[in-house]
Amino acid sequence: MAEICVMGLGYVGLPTASLLATAGFDVLGVDVNPVVVESLNKGRTIFKEAGLSTMVAAACHSGNLVAALEPAPSDTFIICVPTPISDEKKADLSLVEQASRAIGPLLRHGNLVILESTSPIGTTRNVVGEVIREHGFEPGMDVHVCYCPERVLPGNTVAELVNNDRVIGGMSPDCAKRAVEIYQRFAQGELTLTNDLTAEMVKLAENTYRDVNIALANVFARVAEDAGIDVWEAISYANHHPRVDVLSPGPGVGGHCIPVDPWFLVESFPAHAELLAKARQINDGQGERMLERMMESGDLVSGDKVAILGAAYKADIDDPRESPAAHLSAAAKAKGLEVAVHDPLVEPGDWHGLMISNDLDDCLGGATAAVLVTNHKEYRSLSAKNFGDRMKGRLIYDSRKWLNHAALRRAGFKVFEVGRSLDQTQADVEVGMGTAGESNVDSGT
Ligand SMILES: NC(=O)c1ccc[n+]([C@@H]2O[C@H](COP(=O)([O-])OP(=O)(O)OC[C@H]3O[C@@H](n4cnc5c(N)ncnc54)[C@H](O)[C@@H]3O)[C@@H](O)[C@H]2O)c1
């Protein structure tokens, strides 16, 4: 019998299972995807994360981590399955329910069940707890139940799982103490104990806070674009105020968390959610805004091709979930533009309607405009010649301040930036090498 059964071996579950196995627990990792299970049992991972492959290989080699398609009786169950939103922006808790139902018949008195998936307030006791009740146990009493959210930054997940502070929400203080015994075996950050409802709100509040503040920065950017002000300069001066910390504007917000989690609050508390829904709309509308600015210049018209550089929602990762590129692509198609999407790291193919290619020549070929969405290292060295040799037109929208604008301009390109008017960008002599904007899409907190 395993000591810990981890349900869902994705970006959160697999590093968690591996850390627990490395800390000495006997861990059964469960995933409904046979590819995940097969690779793990060969000591391999199907996605890249710093330090993960070595740790997974070691955990499997030690015999402490084994993968299976079905759960088995364990002392503790940790649920790390996806909690997406539907097209109608409603929380889809079907996978949490499925995972709970899979462990339901295996539950014994004294077990601990931890939900880690980001969830609407009340999910732990109403969804997971309800399944526990159906199997004859009182959740929080006979079976201990906790909500313990993750705050990891994709790309640095393993280090953050170890070092970040954690909030541990128990249905009772005893439940929380049980979870602490598990996490303290590998976590070095502070463990704060509270109840499940508060812990659920903490997770949603963190990502909603970021979404709303990024939307505010994007509104400032739009004002600056219209007023002929450099928003980066304005923000940097505003941030000299000891109690002001304006974030960076950019192409929108991506990832599995920041663009999703606020909708859980909007759905559950519509009477209080006007600001949150508006922030979502502003951030998702950045792609449309970029296109409108280029089309207003008259150099981009319906029927032209737009090359989107970067399908990953964040630099140097291979994850396209909720990428700003998707909103940009949809807005471009709605305006009658042809769209091609390149990414050097994301698996090529159809990602929910976003056709991703690894072939940069093909993507830029015949394009009137190129929009840089992701500040991958690979794009940093793109020269005016790289664009000029392939593109038909001379429009670049650098939403990340990532390219050498002076060189592009000398080569005859019109360079647009978020938060600066075209006149300002065109007047640049030696700018364009900044990295501002990165912080906005490091979702997964
Ligand atoms: N990825 C992040 O950076 C991050 C950060 C914080 C919180 N979260 C939250 O953690 C949760 C998991 O996210 P993720 O990024 O690890 O997802 P993921 O898509 O990377 O992985 C989830 C895994 O669960 C598996 N799965 C689905 N249904 C299952 C079931 N019934 N039983 C067993 N396995 C099942 C899938 O096959 C997949 O391998 C989500 O709620 C997410 O919001 C993610």
The ligand as an ORCA input file, in Angstrom:
! r2SCAN-3c Opt
* xyz 0 1
  N       0.678     24.660    -13.809
  C       0.843     25.573    -12.874
  O       1.791     26.319    -12.895
  C      -0.125     25.667    -11.716
  C       0.206     26.515    -10.641
  C      -0.655     26.581     -9.566
  C      -1.836     25.844     -9.572
  N      -2.130     25.066    -10.647
  C      -3.369     24.296    -10.589
  O      -3.055     22.915    -10.420
  C      -4.039     22.114    -11.075
  C      -3.325     21.155    -12.015
  O      -2.664     21.917    -12.984
  P      -1.500     21.335    -13.890
  O      -0.850     22.510    -14.514
  O      -0.663     20.383    -13.127
  O      -2.381     20.524    -14.963
  P      -1.837     19.582    -16.130
  O      -2.809     19.647    -17.218
  O      -0.390     19.875    -16.390
  O      -1.877     18.129    -15.490
  C      -3.005     17.520    -15.006
  C      -2.870     16.025    -15.164
  O      -4.018     15.445    -14.566
  C      -4.403     14.331    -15.361
  N      -5.781     13.993    -15.048
  C      -6.935     14.541    -15.514
  N      -7.993     13.968    -14.949
  C      -7.530     13.042    -14.096
  C      -8.148     12.124    -13.215
  N      -9.477     12.070    -13.089
  N      -7.365     11.295    -12.504
  C      -6.019     11.339    -12.630
  N      -5.370     12.197    -13.456
  C      -6.113     13.040    -14.162
  C      -4.155     14.782    -16.783
  O      -4.036     13.687    -17.666
  C      -2.836     15.565    -16.619
  O      -1.706     14.757    -16.839
  C      -4.983     23.080    -11.762
  O      -6.088     23.320    -10.942
  C      -4.161     24.347    -11.876
  O      -4.961     25.490    -11.928
  C      -1.301     24.943    -11.706
*
